């Protein structure tokens, strides 16, 4: 089946999206080349069709930016990565909107309390920005830490969700 490619104009800039029907495979705020490079080897071989909207996913993104901060919870995701990264991404998906956890807590929830650096790496490698909410992961003590798209965007998202 053909993958769907779309862009969504958000308050943070253009959000690029690739899905396999109703499963989001990639989302970024950078460029299409990086978006396509984040796909699994198998998915990268598939045909990609540009569409104006991705059914369900585009509507849920609009709902999120319109104020329904839990709308993203309904978006299914799939991305390639090592076992620990997969566990970290699952743990990120369980952090409720309006809340944050530390990189240390993320490492614990992903199954290895000692793997704090790996937890940070999983955030950095996350290919499904916003929906796999790496923006909800902060440093111990509450400072924002890092964010691939800039701390201003991380701060905006956390304010939008009521975490700041």
Order of alpha helices (4+ residues) and beta strands (2+ residues): beta-beta-beta-alpha-alpha-beta-alpha-beta-alpha-beta-alpha-alpha-beta-alpha
